[in-house]
Amino acid sequence: MPHDDPGPQDPLILVGVGLPSGPEAPREMAYVFAEEFARMGYGADRILGLFRQPFYAAAHGAYRTLGEPAVRAIIDECAAVFGRARVRVRDAAPPAARPTEREEAP
């Protein structure tokens, strides 16, 4: 099967679906994006920078619809609640040497 012409049963084919939404959809999207990035450890200024970038189409659309003051308030709220945990990855200490089952048996 050619790469550019997927079959109708291809499980990896992209499918777009339109969903009905109300006037609060951009605000809810902004909360979801702000919470997600705050949970990943991003600071408020960095999250606002993401909303300003057109590359992040949905977040930028919410930014354009709501305006910067509303988005900044949402980001500050999410950062205050979810931005407290910081993730730090460290190598684990090697496990202490334990005797094997053969060494324990008399």
N, C-alpha and C positions, 0 to 999 in steps of 0.2 A: 504494500500500500504506500503510495507517495506520501511524503512528509507534509506537504501543503494541502492535501485533500483527505482529511480524516473520514472514516466511515461513520455511519449513523450510530453504530453500537460502540464506538470508541469511548472508553470511560474517562479519558483525559481531555475530551473536547470541552472548550469553555462555553458555558451557557449563561447568558444574562437574563435576569428576571426583574421586571419593574414591580415595585411594591407601592401601594397607596400610602401616603403620608399626610400628616396634618401640618399646621403652622408651627408646631413645636419641634418638628423633626430636626432642623439645623441645631437647635439648642441641645437636644438630646445627643446628637452626633458629637457636638463639641465636648459635652461631658464625657462621653465614652472615650474619645481620643485623648483628652486631657488626663483622665484617670489611667488609661493604659500607659502613657508615657511617664506619668508620675510614679506608677508602680515599678517601672523599669529603672527608676532612679534619676530621671531627667529633672533638672531644675525648672522653675517657672519661666525664666528668660529663654531657656533652650526650647521649651515646649511652644512658647509664643513664636519663636523663630520658625518652627515647623509649620505652624498655622499660617504664617506669612508666605511660605513658599508655594507657588503654584504646582510644584511637582506632587505635593500631597493634595490631590484634587478635592477629596471630600472635606478634609479639614480646612483647606483654603476656601472652599465654597461656604462652609459655615462661618468662617472668618469674614468673608465679604458680606454675607447676609446679616450677621448679627452686629458686626462692627467691632473694632478693637477693644473698646472699654468693656463690652459684655463678655467677650472671649477672655480678656485678661482677668475678669472677676471669676469666671468659671475655672480658669487655670489656677488662680490663687487658692480657690476653695479646694480643688482636687489635690494640689501640692501640699496644702496644710494637712489634709487627711491621709493621703496615701504616700506622700513624699518623705515620710520620716524613716522608712526602712531603707537601708543602703546595702547593696549586695557586694560582698567582697569574696573573690574566689582565691583560695589558697590550696596548696598541695597538702594532702593529709599526711600526718606523721606515719611512718611505717609501723605496722602492727608489731606488738611485742612478740618475741619468739615464744611460741607455745609448743609444748610437747605433742607429738603426734599420737594417734591411738595406740600404735605399737609400743611406743616408749612408756605409755601409762600402764599398759597391761603387764602383770607380773610374770 
